[in-house]
């Protein structure tokens, strides 16, 4: 069931990307942003779903510390990129509705490119901070979490130090 939904998500997003890239009519900023949102969604779905699907097939469900940190980084990177791109899309619609006569001069291809680049850079910085803070924690004891993916708060429960400030 999860494999089916994963394939549908990836195929649907790939269809959006191929359609936007190959069509001359879909040349507006809205579709430009939608294309990058679909790419981020494909990557975001691919961070946890394959490992979860593979874990259904094996009895011992483990992940290495490096794999967990890579998953944590990817989860926050692609999730953050989606959020930033959605924010950029909201600004695009704001300008299209509230400033329609200035829209074409405000939302040029270059501005859209910088906005998408800023979204990816912002997501990278966010993810890097989250991952570095988590990696620097001392871990001890039974390193088992009751989740199918590695995230900050379940990992904070495994740390051997006070994590109140890090949690905030």
MDAnalysis code that builds the backbone (N, CA, C; Angstrom):
import MDAnalysis as mda
import numpy as np

u = mda.Universe.empty(504, n_residues=168, atom_resindex=np.repeat(np.arange(168), 3), trajectory=True)
u.add_TopologyAttr("name", ["N", "CA", "C"] * 168)
u.add_TopologyAttr("resid", np.arange(1, 169))
u.add_TopologyAttr("resname", ["UNK", "UNK", "UNK", "UNK", "UNK", "UNK", "UNK", "UNK", "UNK", "UNK", "UNK", "UNK", "UNK", "UNK", "UNK", "UNK", "UNK", "UNK", "UNK", "UNK", "UNK", "UNK", "UNK", "UNK", "UNK", "UNK", "UNK", "UNK", "UNK", "UNK", "UNK", "UNK", "UNK", "UNK", "UNK", "UNK", "UNK", "UNK", "UNK", "UNK", "UNK", "UNK", "UNK", "UNK", "UNK", "UNK", "UNK", "UNK", "UNK", "UNK", "UNK", "UNK", "UNK", "UNK", "UNK", "UNK", "UNK", "UNK", "UNK", "UNK", "UNK", "UNK", "UNK", "UNK", "UNK", "UNK", "UNK", "UNK", "UNK", "UNK", "UNK", "UNK", "UNK", "UNK", "UNK", "UNK", "UNK", "UNK", "UNK", "UNK", "UNK", "UNK", "UNK", "UNK", "UNK", "UNK", "UNK", "UNK", "UNK", "UNK", "UNK", "UNK", "UNK", "UNK", "UNK", "UNK", "UNK", "UNK", "UNK", "UNK", "UNK", "UNK", "UNK", "UNK", "UNK", "UNK", "UNK", "UNK", "UNK", "UNK", "UNK", "UNK", "UNK", "UNK", "UNK", "UNK", "UNK", "UNK", "UNK", "UNK", "UNK", "UNK", "UNK", "UNK", "UNK", "UNK", "UNK", "UNK", "UNK", "UNK", "UNK", "UNK", "UNK", "UNK", "UNK", "UNK", "UNK", "UNK", "UNK", "UNK", "UNK", "UNK", "UNK", "UNK", "UNK", "UNK", "UNK", "UNK", "UNK", "UNK", "UNK", "UNK", "UNK", "UNK", "UNK", "UNK", "UNK", "UNK", "UNK", "UNK", "UNK", "UNK", "UNK", "UNK", "UNK", "UNK", "UNK", "UNK"])
u.atoms.positions = np.array([
    [0.831, -1.191, 0.000],
    [0.000, 0.000, 0.000],
    [0.879, 1.259, 0.000],
    [1.897, 1.281, 0.880],
    [2.773, 2.449, 0.945],
    [3.608, 2.597, -0.320],
    [4.033, 1.459, -0.882],
    [4.774, 1.504, -2.142],
    [3.911, 2.075, -3.257],
    [2.652, 1.688, -3.300],
    [1.732, 2.212, -4.305],
    [1.588, 3.725, -4.171],
    [1.355, 4.201, -2.952],
    [1.210, 5.647, -2.748],
    [2.498, 6.395, -3.062],
    [3.640, 5.808, -2.717],
    [4.926, 6.440, -3.026],
    [5.103, 6.565, -4.542],
    [4.789, 5.503, -5.265],
    [4.905, 5.533, -6.729],
    [3.948, 6.561, -7.327],
    [2.738, 6.646, -6.805],
    [1.768, 7.637, -7.297],
    [2.269, 9.061, -7.037],
    [2.824, 9.304, -5.850],
    [3.349, 10.639, -5.521],
    [4.490, 11.014, -6.457],
    [5.433, 10.102, -6.643],
    [6.578, 10.388, -7.508],
    [6.129, 10.557, -8.960],
    [5.255, 9.674, -9.434],
    [4.791, 9.769, -10.821],
    [3.991, 11.046, -11.055],
    [3.124, 11.401, -10.124],
    [2.326, 12.620, -10.262],
    [3.187, 13.866, -10.293],
    [4.176, 13.927, -9.408],
    [5.068, 15.079, -9.388],
    [5.970, 15.118, -10.616],
    [6.433, 13.958, -11.067],
    [7.220, 13.922, -12.303],
    [6.388, 14.382, -13.498],
    [5.127, 14.009, -13.526],
    [4.236, 14.453, -14.599],
    [4.095, 15.977, -14.587],
    [3.988, 16.562, -13.412],
    [3.905, 18.023, -13.311],
    [5.181, 18.664, -13.834],
    [6.331, 18.139, -13.419],
    [7.611, 18.702, -13.859],
    [7.758, 18.601, -15.374],
    [7.484, 17.430, -15.936],
    [7.619, 17.237, -17.383],
    [6.649, 18.133, -18.142],
    [5.438, 18.260, -17.647],
    [4.436, 19.101, -18.312],
    [4.850, 20.566, -18.311],
    [5.305, 21.064, -17.174],
    [5.699, 22.473, -17.075],
    [6.934, 22.754, -17.920],
    [7.913, 21.852, -17.886],
    [9.148, 22.068, -18.645],
    [8.910, 21.986, -20.149],
    [8.052, 21.090, -20.582],
    [7.864, 20.874, -22.020],
    [6.812, 21.780, -22.658],
    [6.002, 22.446, -21.886],
    [4.930, 23.257, -22.458],
    [5.338, 24.730, -22.546],
    [5.125, 25.329, -23.700],
    [5.387, 26.753, -23.903],
    [4.315, 27.615, -23.241],
    [3.122, 27.088, -23.096],
    [2.012, 27.853, -22.533],
    [2.111, 28.019, -21.017],
    [2.836, 27.139, -20.379],
    [2.969, 27.188, -18.924],
    [4.267, 27.906, -18.558],
    [4.398, 29.136, -19.014],
    [5.623, 29.893, -18.844],
    [5.483, 31.003, -17.803],
    [4.469, 30.938, -16.970],
    [4.261, 31.988, -15.966],
    [5.005, 31.627, -14.683],
    [5.230, 32.623, -13.813],
    [5.910, 32.342, -12.545],
    [5.211, 31.279, -11.702],
    [3.880, 31.236, -11.751],
    [3.148, 30.265, -10.954],
    [3.573, 28.834, -11.307],
    [3.708, 28.528, -12.582],
    [4.100, 27.185, -13.010],
    [5.587, 26.945, -12.779],
    [6.370, 28.003, -12.885],
    [7.798, 27.908, -12.573],
    [7.976, 27.447, -11.126],
    [7.261, 28.087, -10.209],
    [7.337, 27.711, -8.799],
    [6.735, 26.322, -8.564],
    [5.659, 26.006, -9.260],
    [5.023, 24.700, -9.111],
    [5.976, 23.580, -9.511],
    [6.769, 23.820, -10.533],
    [7.753, 22.830, -10.976],
    [8.764, 22.551, -9.867],
    [9.281, 23.597, -9.245],
    [10.250, 23.408, -8.173],
    [9.607, 22.834, -6.918],
    [8.367, 23.155, -6.677],
    [7.654, 22.551, -5.556],
    [7.505, 21.047, -5.766],
    [7.226, 20.644, -6.989],
    [7.108, 19.217, -7.297],
    [8.435, 18.500, -7.140],
    [9.516, 19.148, -7.548],
    [10.842, 18.543, -7.374],
    [11.145, 18.368, -5.883],
    [10.855, 19.390, -5.100],
    [11.083, 19.293, -3.651],
    [10.215, 18.200, -3.036],
    [8.980, 18.043, -3.528],
    [8.088, 17.024, -2.994],
    [8.567, 15.614, -3.334],
    [9.095, 15.434, -4.537],
    [9.656, 14.129, -4.910],
    [10.796, 13.784, -3.961],
    [11.678, 14.736, -3.743],
    [12.829, 14.497, -2.874],
    [12.397, 14.286, -1.424],
    [11.450, 15.091, -0.951],
    [10.967, 14.964, 0.425],
    [10.344, 13.585, 0.647],
    [9.552, 13.129, -0.302],
    [8.930, 11.808, -0.188],
    [9.973, 10.703, -0.223],
    [11.063, 10.938, -0.944],
    [12.091, 9.913, -1.100],
    [13.051, 9.838, 0.087],
    [12.938, 10.748, 1.033],
    [13.825, 10.707, 2.206],
    [13.415, 9.583, 3.148],
    [12.138, 9.442, 3.428],
    [11.702, 8.458, 4.431],
    [10.976, 7.254, 3.852],
    [10.229, 7.439, 2.783],
    [9.379, 6.358, 2.282],
    [10.151, 5.101, 1.873],
    [11.232, 5.185, 1.113],
    [11.929, 3.938, 0.743],
    [12.446, 3.150, 1.943],
    [12.979, 3.842, 2.949],
    [13.461, 3.146, 4.150],
    [12.298, 2.499, 4.901],
    [11.178, 3.212, 4.986],
    [10.018, 2.665, 5.672],
    [9.488, 1.439, 4.925],
    [9.412, 1.512, 3.611],
    [8.928, 0.383, 2.810],
    [9.885, -0.798, 2.936],
    [11.192, -0.527, 2.922],
    [12.172, -1.603, 3.079],
    [12.073, -2.245, 4.458],
    [11.793, -1.445, 5.476],
    [11.664, -1.987, 6.830],
    [10.466, -2.915, 6.982],
    [9.451, -2.749, 6.128],
    [8.318, -3.674, 6.161],
    [8.738, -5.077, 5.713],
    [9.811, -5.168, 4.941],
    [10.230, -6.438, 4.359],
    [11.275, -7.181, 5.188],
    [11.883, -6.504, 6.163],
    [12.901, -7.148, 6.978],
    [12.455, -7.181, 8.435],
    [13.029, -8.120, 9.170],
    [12.641, -8.250, 10.567],
    [13.381, -7.255, 11.452],
    [14.669, -7.064, 11.186],
    [15.467, -6.142, 11.997],
    [15.455, -4.762, 11.335],
    [14.803, -3.816, 11.979],
    [14.623, -2.482, 11.429],
    [15.594, -1.515, 12.097],
    [16.766, -1.352, 11.503],
    [17.764, -0.471, 12.090],
    [18.241, 0.535, 11.047],
    [18.840, 1.596, 11.567],
    [19.480, 2.599, 10.716],
    [20.736, 3.058, 11.439],
    [21.784, 3.263, 10.681],
    [23.038, 3.703, 11.294],
    [22.910, 5.149, 11.750],
    [23.863, 5.583, 12.587],
    [23.852, 6.959, 13.059],
    [24.023, 7.910, 11.875],
    [24.946, 7.581, 10.978],
    [25.151, 8.408, 9.785],
    [23.917, 8.442, 8.909],
    [23.265, 7.306, 8.751],
    [22.029, 7.245, 7.973],
    [20.921, 8.053, 8.617],
    [20.874, 7.994, 9.948],
    [19.866, 8.767, 10.678],
    [20.100, 10.261, 10.504],
    [21.365, 10.690, 10.586],
    [21.675, 12.112, 10.417],
    [21.436, 12.563, 8.984],
    [21.719, 11.688, 8.021],
    [21.437, 12.020, 6.619],
    [19.932, 12.155, 6.393],
    [19.172, 11.260, 7.008],
    [17.724, 11.337, 6.904],
    [17.192, 12.597, 7.580],
    [17.752, 12.946, 8.733],
    [17.363, 14.167, 9.434],
    [17.652, 15.389, 8.568],
    [18.840, 15.434, 7.968],
    [19.203, 16.558, 7.105],
    [18.255, 16.642, 5.900],
    [18.035, 15.513, 5.238],
    [17.162, 15.502, 4.062],
    [15.728, 15.870, 4.391],
    [15.245, 15.388, 5.503],
    [13.877, 15.686, 5.919],
    [13.693, 17.188, 6.126],
    [14.632, 17.795, 6.827],
    [14.517, 19.233, 7.075],
    [14.854, 20.060, 5.842],
    [15.778, 19.587, 5.025],
    [16.156, 20.332, 3.822],
    [15.002, 20.390, 2.822],
    [14.461, 19.246, 2.468],
    [13.402, 19.236, 1.462],
    [12.073, 19.729, 2.027],
    [11.822, 19.450, 3.303],
    [10.623, 20.002, 3.941],
    [10.693, 21.517, 4.028],
    [11.866, 22.026, 4.407],
    [12.054, 23.476, 4.461],
    [11.946, 24.108, 3.087],
    [12.501, 23.442, 2.076],
    [12.400, 23.963, 0.706],
    [10.944, 24.062, 0.276],
    [10.159, 23.045, 0.599],
    [8.727, 23.099, 0.263],
    [8.044, 24.282, 0.938],
    [8.335, 24.492, 2.198],
    [7.702, 25.590, 2.932],
    [8.117, 26.935, 2.351],
    [9.409, 27.100, 2.076],
    [9.876, 28.365, 1.504],
    [9.302, 28.594, 0.100],
    [9.233, 27.547, -0.703],
    [8.663, 27.701, -2.054],
    [7.178, 28.020, -1.972],
    [6.465, 27.413, -1.051],
    [5.051, 27.758, -0.868],
    [4.898, 29.216, -0.438],
    [5.815, 29.705, 0.380],
    [5.784, 31.113, 0.783],
    [6.033, 32.015, -0.413],
    [6.994, 31.648, -1.236],
    [7.283, 32.409, -2.449],
    [6.066, 32.402, -3.387],
    [5.410, 31.261, -3.480],
    [4.200, 31.175, -4.316],
    [3.099, 32.090, -3.779],
    [3.017, 32.213, -2.472],
    [2.019, 33.113, -1.879],
    [2.330, 34.564, -2.235],
    [3.607, 34.938, -2.194],
    [3.977, 36.294, -2.605],
    [3.670, 36.517, -4.085],
    [3.915, 35.523, -4.902],
    [3.601, 35.619, -6.326],
    [2.118, 35.885, -6.533],
    [1.277, 35.145, -5.850],
    [-0.177, 35.349, -5.984],
    [-0.586, 36.705, -5.409],
    [0.060, 37.147, -4.335],
    [-0.230, 38.458, -3.765],
    [0.033, 39.549, -4.801],
    [1.196, 39.490, -5.447],
    [1.516, 40.492, -6.459],
    [0.580, 40.405, -7.652],
    [0.196, 39.184, -8.046],
    [-0.700, 39.016, -9.192],
    [-2.084, 39.587, -8.910],
    [-2.541, 39.485, -7.667],
    [-3.894, 39.947, -7.323],
    [-3.900, 41.417, -6.912],
    [-2.953, 41.801, -6.063],
    [-2.978, 43.149, -5.492],
    [-2.239, 44.189, -6.329],
    [-1.328, 43.771, -7.179],
    [-0.566, 44.699, -8.011],
    [-0.542, 44.201, -9.453],
    [-1.705, 43.990, -10.064],
    [-1.738, 43.356, -11.393],
    [-1.032, 44.160, -12.487],
    [-1.043, 45.486, -12.400],
    [-0.397, 46.285, -13.434],
    [1.128, 46.268, -13.313],
    [1.630, 45.992, -12.137],
    [3.073, 45.928, -11.925],
    [3.595, 44.487, -11.926],
    [2.706, 43.530, -12.059],
    [3.077, 42.125, -11.881],
    [4.204, 41.691, -12.814],
    [4.104, 42.024, -14.084],
    [5.118, 41.552, -15.041],
    [6.479, 42.192, -14.815],
    [6.498, 43.404, -14.262],
    [7.795, 44.024, -13.973],
    [8.356, 43.557, -12.632],
    [7.479, 43.169, -11.709],
    [7.934, 42.676, -10.413],
    [8.413, 41.223, -10.482],
    [7.673, 40.382, -11.157],
    [7.942, 38.944, -11.166],
    [8.575, 38.524, -12.490],
    [9.791, 38.984, -12.725],
    [10.522, 38.571, -13.916],
    [11.092, 37.177, -13.710],
    [11.580, 36.581, -14.768],
    [12.173, 35.252, -14.686],
    [13.389, 35.259, -13.738],
    [14.131, 36.344, -13.796],
    [15.316, 36.464, -12.941],
    [14.919, 36.554, -11.461],
    [13.900, 37.356, -11.148],
    [13.427, 37.477, -9.761],
    [12.904, 36.136, -9.268],
    [12.168, 35.447, -10.117],
    [11.654, 34.124, -9.733],
    [12.798, 33.152, -9.456],
    [13.824, 33.207, -10.289],
    [14.984, 32.344, -10.082],
    [15.674, 32.642, -8.762],
    [15.830, 33.924, -8.439],
    [16.443, 34.305, -7.167],
    [15.575, 33.874, -5.989],
    [14.259, 33.956, -6.150],
    [13.370, 33.540, -5.067],
    [13.472, 32.028, -4.817],
    [13.546, 31.264, -5.885],
    [13.694, 29.810, -5.735],
    [15.061, 29.488, -5.146],
    [16.095, 30.171, -5.628],
    [17.437, 29.960, -5.082],
    [17.462, 30.308, -3.591],
    [16.821, 31.395, -3.219],
    [16.732, 31.767, -1.803],
    [15.998, 30.723, -0.982],
    [14.988, 30.116, -1.573],
    [14.249, 29.055, -0.878],
    [15.154, 27.861, -0.594],
    [15.936, 27.449, -1.590],
    [16.830, 26.313, -1.404],
    [17.952, 26.643, -0.423],
    [18.494, 27.855, -0.491],
    [19.553, 28.253, 0.438],
    [19.003, 28.332, 1.870],
    [17.817, 28.927, 2.022],
    [17.190, 28.996, 3.341],
    [16.936, 27.619, 3.920],
    [16.475, 26.699, 3.089],
    [16.234, 25.327, 3.538],
    [17.544, 24.645, 3.921],
    [18.597, 24.906, 3.159],
    [19.899, 24.311, 3.470],
    [20.423, 24.813, 4.810],
    [20.337, 26.109, 5.038],
    [20.809, 26.687, 6.297],
    [20.007, 26.126, 7.472],
    [18.687, 26.087, 7.323],
    [17.828, 25.538, 8.379],
    [18.210, 24.093, 8.679],
    [18.358, 23.298, 7.644],
    [18.666, 21.888, 7.820],
    [20.051, 21.685, 8.412],
    [21.001, 22.490, 7.981],
    [22.354, 22.381, 8.506],
    [22.392, 22.695, 9.998],
    [21.687, 23.735, 10.406],
    [21.635, 24.100, 11.821],
    [20.999, 22.979, 12.638],
    [19.868, 22.468, 12.170],
    [19.185, 21.386, 12.897],
    [20.082, 20.163, 13.030],
    [20.753, 19.804, 11.955],
    [21.579, 18.605, 11.959],
    [22.827, 18.789, 12.828],
    [23.483, 19.941, 12.714],
    [24.696, 20.170, 13.515],
    [24.394, 20.212, 15.003],
    [23.280, 20.808, 15.377],
    [22.904, 20.828, 16.795],
    [22.659, 19.409, 17.298],
    [22.004, 18.596, 16.493],
    [21.688, 17.228, 16.909],
    [22.933, 16.350, 16.940],
    [23.818, 16.505, 15.960],
    [25.046, 15.699, 15.910],
    [25.939, 15.991, 17.105],
    [25.933, 17.228, 17.577],
    [26.831, 17.610, 18.671],
    [26.380, 17.098, 20.037],
    [25.193, 16.523, 20.127],
    [24.703, 16.007, 21.408],
    [25.390, 14.689, 21.768],
    [25.630, 14.455, 23.063],
    [26.167, 13.148, 23.481],
    [25.017, 12.144, 23.625],
    [25.171, 10.992, 22.998],
    [24.154, 9.952, 23.072],
    [24.700, 8.779, 23.868],
    [23.817, 8.156, 24.676],
    [24.217, 6.994, 25.451],
    [22.993, 6.119, 25.691],
    [23.253, 4.911, 26.167],
    [22.145, 4.012, 26.499],
    [21.550, 3.343, 25.277],
    [20.347, 2.811, 25.418],
    [19.711, 2.126, 24.285],
    [19.271, 3.159, 23.236],
    [19.902, 3.103, 22.109],
    [19.608, 4.071, 21.050],
    [18.496, 3.554, 20.140],
    [17.304, 3.557, 20.674],
    [16.135, 3.120, 19.915],
    [15.056, 4.184, 20.035],
    [14.436, 4.516, 18.900],
    [13.327, 5.468, 18.902],
    [12.104, 4.792, 18.316],
    [10.959, 5.221, 18.757],
    [9.708, 4.628, 18.297],
    [9.122, 5.432, 17.129],
    [9.902, 5.621, 16.100],
    [9.465, 6.324, 14.905],
    [10.048, 5.620, 13.697],
    [9.442, 5.847, 12.539],
    [9.974, 5.237, 11.334],
    [10.949, 6.164, 10.614],
    [11.212, 7.344, 11.168],
    [12.233, 8.222, 10.612],
    [12.916, 8.978, 11.743],
    [14.086, 9.499, 11.436],
    [14.874, 10.223, 12.436],
    [14.512, 11.698, 12.389],
    [14.058, 12.235, 13.512],
    [13.766, 13.655, 13.617],
    [14.389, 14.184, 14.904],
    [14.416, 15.467, 15.072],
    [15.132, 16.092, 16.176],
    [14.566, 15.676, 17.530],
    [13.279, 15.811, 17.735],
    [12.720, 15.563, 19.067],
    [12.847, 14.118, 19.535],
    [12.623, 13.100, 18.708],
    [12.903, 11.737, 19.189],
    [14.375, 11.533, 19.519],
    [15.272, 12.182, 18.772],
    [16.699, 12.050, 19.067],
    [17.080, 12.791, 20.342],
    [16.389, 13.881, 20.645],
    [16.664, 14.610, 21.886],
    [16.388, 13.746, 23.114],
    [15.422, 12.848, 22.998],
    [15.097, 11.965, 24.121],
    [16.202, 10.952, 24.393],
    [17.055, 10.700, 23.389],
    [18.159, 9.754, 23.563],
    [19.421, 10.403, 24.104],
    [19.474, 11.720, 24.112],
    [20.691, 12.415, 24.537],
    [20.911, 12.277, 26.034],
    [22.188, 12.278, 26.423],
    [22.563, 12.113, 27.837],
    [22.791, 13.450, 28.525],
    [22.177, 14.478, 28.066],
    [22.366, 15.809, 28.638],
    [21.024, 16.533, 28.647],
    [21.005, 17.674, 29.295],
    [19.802, 18.485, 29.311],
    [19.589, 19.079, 27.915],
    [18.443, 18.805, 27.322],
    [18.181, 19.237, 25.944],
    [17.092, 20.302, 25.872],
    [16.814, 20.939, 26.962],
    [15.744, 21.933, 26.989],
    [16.013, 23.067, 25.991],
    [17.210, 23.628, 26.043],
    [17.562, 24.747, 25.158],
    [17.574, 24.294, 23.700],
    [18.134, 23.132, 23.437],
    [18.178, 22.600, 22.071],
    [16.766, 22.342, 21.555],
    [15.899, 21.842, 22.413],
    [14.502, 21.585, 22.023],
    [13.776, 22.854, 21.625],
    [14.075, 23.932, 22.318],
    [13.451, 25.208, 21.981],
    [14.008, 25.708, 20.671],
])
